[in-house]
Amino acid sequence: MAVGLGPLPKFHSIDGVRIGVASAGIKKPGRKDVVVFEIARGSAVAALFTRNQFRAAPVRVASEHLAAAATRYLLINTGNANAGTGERGMTDARACCAALAATCDVPVESILPFSTGVIGEPLPVSKLTAALPEALADLKADGWAAAASGIMTTDTLPKGATRQVAVGEEVIHLSGISKGAGMIRPDMATMLGFIATDARIDSALWQRLLAGAIERSFNRVTVDGDTSTNDACVAVATGCSAVPEIAEGGAGFIAFRDALNSLCLELAQALVRDGEGATKFITIAVEQARDRKEALDVAFTIAHSPLVKTALFASDPNWGRILAAVGRAGVENLDLDAVRIHLGDVCIVHNGARAEDYTEARGQAVMNESEISITVNLGRGAVKETVWTCDFSHDYVTINAEYRT
């Protein structure tokens, strides 16, 4: 039911990265549910993790390992989040890292673990570690598409994006995958996202670029307003390209930064397009706000409103629900007469009331579309922010009511 989400692209392989997938049968027998990324020595690795205070064990272990040693492998499993599992969860995450480290003869701290799936259930360590030889035997440069499928949970389609940037006569490549369809309000990254490039770049600059890209992409999408315990986004720069080191202000910097930003935005919007039960892709822009926080408060209040989201599913131009969301977003001293609200190109609110030329038929025509924009002009400043969301359908309730069955 994904909205406007097409097939995976033909990924650019990234020199210095190999990917393998395997079936551990963690939740469903025969399903490809373990993914291993092998990363070249000397790579710069950047990452951001969930701000949810109930951070899953793999998130905590990955954070510790990233600070302790150079990363050589990413170990990902689906079907079990290893979250809400206490000290046992930490022990289990470390045991999986230790098993991979022993097999590959690398320090255990060079392994970053990631998990997604059901919260509160112990990780089946023996199943996961038994699948490692299969994943390692499958390592190959063109494993991106298989990995995109291997990290899925309730996603209906795999999600990926790829870019290339010309710098002089040489080319830099970027590829990335993401997963997530529910429990999506990332507040740092996405449910899981993995990006790689063959660019050579300083680790600190790479971290800053990733943080900036995420702030304008993954941190601007929401399906249901729930921030996961397992959100993580990792970006690897192998330095295997012939292009000289990317430096701020240097050759290729702007083009490389823009390519990373657009790749992250494509991956983030794919989460919303494939939101659980989604039938509509919604762009919410708030203009002429006084500051960034004010604009985002209004945008996310609309995006998180169950009444707005169910009206969108029903293709019902019930514009009063949007009006009410703007009014409760916490904007101080809001001048109602200055506010204008558009549904697509149709003005629905002007001077604090329904626009004089608005008709139900015009509103209905917009709501019948599968991709809809809502624009709120607050008339009090110069700041604009945009977020993306989807509708709430009957299927969203069904999927989440039956998630563990």
VENCOR-V622223 format. One record per residue. RES is the residue in three letters. PHI is phi in radians with two decimals (none if undefined). Layout:
res:phi
RES:PHI
RES:PHI
//
This chain:
res:phi
MET:none
ALA:-1.00
VAL:-1.60
GLY:1.14
LEU:-1.79
GLY:-1.59
PRO:-1.20
LEU:-1.08
PRO:-1.31
LYS:-1.43
PHE:-1.16
HIS:-1.36
SER:-1.17
ILE:-1.96
ASP:-0.98
GLY:1.72
VAL:-2.26
ARG:-2.21
ILE:-2.29
GLY:-2.31
VAL:-2.18
ALA:-2.68
SER:-1.92
ALA:-1.82
GLY:1.15
ILE:-1.11
LYS:-2.06
LYS:-2.26
PRO:-1.02
GLY:1.46
ARG:-1.36
LYS:-1.25
ASP:-2.32
VAL:-2.25
VAL:-2.24
VAL:-2.14
PHE:-1.80
GLU:-1.78
ILE:-2.10
ALA:-1.11
ARG:-1.01
GLY:1.50
SER:-1.23
ALA:-1.57
VAL:-2.15
ALA:-2.01
ALA:-2.76
LEU:-2.31
PHE:-2.26
THR:-0.95
ARG:-1.67
ASN:-1.02
GLN:-1.24
PHE:-1.56
ARG:-1.09
ALA:-1.14
ALA:-0.96
PRO:-1.09
VAL:-1.11
ARG:-1.16
VAL:-1.16
ALA:-1.06
SER:-1.08
GLU:-1.11
HIS:-1.18
LEU:-1.07
ALA:-1.40
ALA:-1.72
ALA:-2.73
ALA:-1.23
THR:-1.37
ARG:-2.09
TYR:-2.49
LEU:-1.92
LEU:-2.10
ILE:-2.14
ASN:-2.29
THR:-1.97
GLY:1.62
ASN:-2.73
ALA:-1.45
ASN:0.83
ALA:-2.12
GLY:1.18
THR:-2.03
GLY:1.06
GLU:-1.16
ARG:-1.06
GLY:-1.06
MET:-1.10
THR:-1.07
ASP:-1.17
ALA:-1.09
ARG:-1.17
ALA:-1.13
CYS:-1.14
CYS:-1.10
ALA:-1.11
ALA:-1.12
LEU:-1.20
ALA:-1.09
ALA:-1.14
THR:-1.16
CYS:-1.70
ASP:1.00
VAL:-2.30
PRO:-1.07
VAL:-1.06
GLU:-1.23
SER:-1.48
ILE:-1.82
LEU:-1.89
PRO:-1.63
PHE:-2.49
SER:-2.39
THR:-2.64
GLY:2.50
VAL:-1.24
ILE:-1.54
GLY:1.64
GLU:-1.86
PRO:-1.07
LEU:-1.26
PRO:-1.33
VAL:-1.02
SER:-1.10
LYS:-1.14
LEU:-1.16
THR:-1.19
ALA:-1.16
ALA:-1.53
LEU:-1.09
PRO:-1.02
GLU:-1.12
ALA:-1.14
LEU:-1.19
ALA:-1.17
ASP:-1.59
LEU:-0.98
LYS:-2.76
ALA:-1.22
ASP:-1.77
GLY:-1.56
TRP:-1.09
ALA:-1.11
ALA:-1.11
ALA:-1.17
ALA:-1.04
SER:-1.33
GLY:-1.21
ILE:-1.70
MET:-1.27
THR:-2.11
THR:-1.53
ASP:-0.99
THR:-1.64
LEU:-2.44
PRO:-1.22
LYS:-2.24
GLY:-2.79
ALA:-2.64
THR:-2.61
ARG:-2.50
GLN:-2.44
VAL:-2.24
ALA:-1.45
VAL:-2.23
GLY:1.14
GLU:-1.68
GLU:-1.87
VAL:-2.30
ILE:-1.80
HIS:-1.98
LEU:-2.37
SER:-2.46
GLY:-2.74
ILE:-2.33
SER:-2.56
LYS:-2.48
GLY:2.52
ALA:-2.48
GLY:-2.41
MET:0.91
ILE:-2.08
ARG:-2.73
PRO:-0.89
ASP:1.04
MET:2.96
ALA:-2.64
THR:-2.48
MET:-0.89
LEU:-2.59
GLY:-2.49
PHE:-2.35
ILE:-2.25
ALA:-2.49
THR:-2.49
ASP:-1.62
ALA:-1.18
ARG:-1.77
ILE:-2.71
ASP:-1.09
SER:-1.04
ALA:-1.16
LEU:-1.15
TRP:-1.05
GLN:-1.11
ARG:-1.14
LEU:-1.14
LEU:-1.12
ALA:-1.04
GLY:-1.15
ALA:-1.14
ILE:-1.18
GLU:-1.04
ARG:-1.74
SER:-2.32
PHE:-1.09
ASN:-1.44
ARG:-2.12
VAL:-2.12
THR:-2.68
VAL:-1.76
ASP:-2.38
GLY:1.48
ASP:-1.73
THR:-1.51
SER:-1.29
THR:-1.33
ASN:-2.10
ASP:-0.92
ALA:-2.78
CYS:-2.35
VAL:-2.13
ALA:-2.25
VAL:-2.00
ALA:-2.10
THR:-1.41
GLY:1.27
CYS:-1.55
SER:-1.29
ALA:-1.38
VAL:-1.23
PRO:-1.02
GLU:-0.92
ILE:-1.30
ALA:-2.26
GLU:-1.05
GLY:1.53
GLY:-1.57
ALA:-1.07
GLY:1.43
PHE:-1.08
ILE:-1.09
ALA:-1.12
PHE:-1.16
ARG:-1.04
ASP:-1.15
ALA:-1.14
LEU:-1.10
ASN:-1.06
SER:-1.24
LEU:-1.13
CYS:-1.10
LEU:-1.14
GLU:-1.09
LEU:-1.14
ALA:-1.18
GLN:-1.14
ALA:-1.09
LEU:-1.07
VAL:-1.25
ARG:-1.06
ASP:-1.88
GLY:-0.97
GLU:-0.97
GLY:1.29
ALA:-1.16
THR:-2.15
LYS:-2.35
PHE:-1.89
ILE:-2.07
THR:-1.84
ILE:-2.06
ALA:-1.96
VAL:-2.00
GLU:-2.00
GLN:0.91
ALA:-1.54
ARG:-1.33
ASP:-2.64
ARG:-1.07
LYS:-1.06
GLU:-1.06
ALA:-1.11
LEU:-1.22
ASP:-1.03
VAL:-1.18
ALA:-1.08
PHE:-1.29
THR:-1.09
ILE:-1.15
ALA:-1.12
HIS:-1.66
SER:-1.28
PRO:-1.05
LEU:-1.21
VAL:-1.13
LYS:-1.17
THR:-1.31
ALA:-1.13
LEU:-1.09
PHE:-1.07
ALA:-1.40
SER:0.96
ASP:-1.77
PRO:-1.30
ASN:-1.48
TRP:-1.16
GLY:-1.06
ARG:-1.21
ILE:-1.20
LEU:-0.97
ALA:-1.12
ALA:-1.13
VAL:-1.05
GLY:-1.19
ARG:-1.81
ALA:-1.38
GLY:1.51
VAL:-1.33
GLU:-1.36
ASN:0.94
LEU:-1.20
ASP:-1.49
LEU:-1.07
ASP:-1.21
ALA:-1.57
VAL:-1.42
ARG:-2.21
ILE:-2.21
HIS:-2.05
LEU:-1.92
GLY:1.08
ASP:-1.72
VAL:-1.76
CYS:-1.31
ILE:-1.89
VAL:-2.33
HIS:-2.66
ASN:0.97
GLY:1.34
ALA:-2.61
ARG:-1.04
ALA:-1.04
GLU:-1.08
ASP:-1.68
TYR:-1.29
THR:-2.30
GLU:-1.02
ALA:-1.12
ARG:-1.17
GLY:-1.13
GLN:-1.12
ALA:-1.07
VAL:-1.21
MET:-1.16
ASN:-1.29
GLU:-1.32
SER:-1.51
GLU:-2.14
ILE:-2.27
SER:-1.97
ILE:-2.11
THR:-2.12
VAL:-2.02
ASN:-1.84
LEU:-1.45
GLY:1.10
ARG:-2.49
GLY:-3.09
ALA:-2.19
VAL:-1.64
LYS:-2.23
GLU:-2.38
THR:-2.27
VAL:-2.25
TRP:-2.25
THR:-2.60
CYS:-2.42
ASP:-1.52
PHE:-1.92
SER:-2.00
HIS:-1.00
ASP:-1.14
TYR:-1.05
VAL:-1.12
THR:-1.09
ILE:-1.01
ASN:-1.41
ALA:-1.22
GLU:-1.89
TYR:-1.00
ARG:-1.67
THR:-1.78
//
